[in-house]
């Protein structure tokens, strides 16, 4: 068993990341699309939950790229040297990253668990005995370890909860506030999160309030940013927040509307004290 976490990054060192746990599964894909994208005979990718990959350096650029399914994929590339470090496919969405094993500092730690799409492999590539290989794709229940299957079920449950839970943020306004909520037991986690956001994005970081302020029912810290930064920072917050909840709302000049009809959540929704705006908790005149 290899020691975790494992670190990796791009060629120039601007983008660095840490894989906190073993991946769900490692594919060596021989499809023509992976051959073309990698410029090689195959692509070696470690599938892992996005919240188990911690970004340590610069935020990668996300490049929309076609895929064999027609649904596309998003490839994360260093903004300087353009090396790809991971991708997200439409099926799993942003919740699962396919980390390019060659970008690990010690890529020999993750040999493939399976060779896929071998029907289109280069004829001179000799597959090693003992590693499963299939002409196209496969039934994961036949090949994945029990622990990986359990992790996948837990991930699917979280995705389903998000789909039926609080309203998710959408980029519909010119400017935004994001309020990171925390308590005594998570204050240091919140401090680190907002400090990293300040270093990585064009965002104004407010005070870390270890008291209740305004309408907020928990201790909080405010991040202010524009619509131009919305997609990058909201996606990053959702992946890096862990157990912290975040209120994201637009800024329209109407404080009450901004904290009700223009509000959305990453994580759990909390009832706000709308009396700060001269209204009761149901939004009606107090």
CORSULJO-V24754 format. One record per residue. RES is the residue in one letter. BURIAL is b if it has 24 or more other C-alpha atoms within 12 Angstrom, else e. Layout:
BEGIN
res & burial
RES & BURIAL
RES & BURIAL
END
This chain:
BEGIN
res & burial
X & e
X & e
X & e
X & e
X & e
X & b
X & b
X & b
X & b
X & b
X & e
X & e
X & b
X & b
X & b
X & b
X & b
X & b
X & b
X & e
X & b
X & b
X & b
X & b
X & b
X & b
X & b
X & b
X & b
X & b
X & b
X & b
X & b
X & b
X & e
X & e
X & b
X & e
X & e
X & e
X & b
X & b
X & b
X & b
X & b
X & b
X & b
X & b
X & b
X & b
X & b
X & b
X & b
X & b
X & b
X & b
X & b
X & b
X & b
X & b
X & b
X & b
X & e
X & e
X & b
X & e
X & e
X & e
X & e
X & e
X & e
X & e
X & b
X & b
X & b
X & b
X & b
X & b
X & e
X & e
X & e
X & e
X & b
X & b
X & b
X & b
X & b
X & b
X & b
X & e
X & e
X & e
X & e
X & b
X & b
X & b
X & b
X & b
X & b
X & b
X & b
X & b
X & b
X & b
X & e
X & e
X & e
X & e
X & b
X & b
X & b
X & b
X & b
X & b
X & b
X & b
X & b
X & b
X & e
X & e
X & b
X & e
X & e
X & e
X & e
X & e
X & e
X & e
X & e
X & e
X & e
X & b
X & b
X & b
X & e
X & e
X & e
X & e
X & e
X & e
X & e
X & e
X & e
X & e
X & e
X & e
X & e
X & b
X & e
X & e
X & b
X & b
X & e
X & e
X & b
X & e
X & e
X & e
X & e
X & e
X & e
X & e
X & e
X & e
X & e
X & e
X & b
X & b
X & b
X & e
X & b
X & e
X & e
X & e
X & b
X & b
X & b
X & b
X & b
X & b
X & b
X & b
X & b
X & e
X & e
X & e
X & b
X & e
X & b
X & b
X & b
X & b
X & b
X & b
X & b
X & b
X & b
X & b
X & e
X & b
X & b
X & e
X & b
X & b
X & b
X & e
X & e
X & b
X & b
X & e
X & e
X & e
X & e
X & e
X & b
X & b
X & b
X & b
X & b
X & b
X & b
X & b
X & b
X & b
X & b
X & b
X & b
X & e
X & b
X & b
X & e
X & b
X & b
X & b
X & b
X & b
X & b
X & b
X & b
X & b
X & b
X & b
X & e
X & b
X & b
X & b
X & b
X & b
X & b
X & b
X & b
X & e
X & e
X & e
X & b
X & b
X & e
X & b
X & b
X & b
X & e
X & b
X & b
X & b
X & b
X & b
X & b
X & b
X & b
X & b
X & e
X & b
X & b
X & b
X & e
X & e
X & b
X & e
X & e
X & e
X & e
X & e
X & e
X & e
X & e
X & e
END
